[in-house]
Every structure is written in C-alpha cells, then in structure tokens.
Amino acid sequence: MTDQKILVYGDSISGNCYKIQLLCSQLDIQYDWKEVDILNGDTRTDEFLAMNANGKIPLLVINGDRYLAESNAILCYLAGDSDLAGKNGFARAEVLQWMFFEQYSHEPNIATSRFIMKYLGSPPDRQPALEEKRVGGYKALDVMEARLSKNNFFVDGNYSLADIALYAYTHTADEGGFDLAAYPAVRAWLSRVEGTPGYHPMRQK
C-alpha cells in the first residue's frame, strides 16, 4: 500500500466509513480524508456519481483514478494479505461469512435504526420502521452473543476484519435504540476491540 496515494470520501460518524478509519489506524495506512455530508446531497452530484454511480460512501480513490465502493470490499482491499483478513483459506472464508452477516442481518437493522434516530431525528412517520427493525437487530445481537460467549473474537479467536466490520455499528447500537445490557459477551468483546493495538475511536458530532 505504501506506493499508492489513497483518498477516502466519508462521513466521520458513519459506521461504514469509520470501519475504514479504524483499519487504516491499525495497519498504519496513510490516507487523505474528504468529509461528505450525505444529507446535503454531496453524494448525488455529477462529480461524485461519476466515481460511484450508487451514490454512497465510503468511497476509496486509489492514485486519483481507481475507485472502490462498499465498506467491506474496501476493508478487504486495504487489509491485503495481513492476518486481519484471516490466517488461512478457511479462516478467510469465515471472516467473509461474518462480514456478509454484518451487511445482510446486522447493518440493515442496527445501522438503519441509528440513521433514523441520529441523522433524521426519529420522525413520527419512521416509527413503524424502527419497531420493525428492533426485531431483526436483536436477532443479530443474539447470534453475536452466542458466538462471543465461546470466542474472544469472531474467527479462530483472533481479531480480524470481521470484528472491525461488526464493531462499527454495534458500539453505537444505543444510538439506534438498542440496549446491550442483556448481552454481556458482546459488551466484553467491545472492550477487547477497544484494547487492540492502534485502536482509533469514532469521532463524535
């Protein structure tokens, strides 16, 4: 990575964007950061859509002319062959398994609830959606609790991209209305993640 110039378009309080900041801190990857205001339409401009037609962040720009979107794809690219990607073929597949779980079962419920409450101010017309997402969010937390009650981290007892991906929105779950009091293994895991070398906290707004 040292021979590449990296620019990240992101929102510092977005969990998906924070994943990139945390990984770069822990692997000592140098990058430039471009703060983006999604509510102001910054990702819907012609300039941004030319880089990512899906109009979402984070967006990684490599050497000014190569673009990579989707937070977990960016994590995999930046981690390269490091142990964070998994120490062998099966471990790498397990890391991906949990990253897919994060995007399919965890993020759509916990992160979306946080967006409705923190970004949109929890408007009345979104309350039915919030109630619906409570069910899926707690189901995801139940799965995590079961895994972490027997493992320090998600894959082979080793800190990995799976932990980074799941930590981002779990440690802010309360901002989406989720109570972690009944999840002691999850809370202990959050503390372990925060004790890993190079840990970088999410910026507060």
Protein Blocks (a to p, Z undefined) as FASTA:
>chain_A
ZZpccdddddfkbmklmmmmmmmmmnopacddddddfknopmmcfklmmmmmnopacddd
eehiaccehjklmmmmmnmmafknopbfklmmmmmmmmmmmmmmmmmmmmmmmmmmmmno
ppaklmmmmmmmmmmmmmmmmmmmmmmmmofblnooiacfklmmmmmmmmmmmmnopafk
lmmklmmmmmmmmmpghiacdddZZ
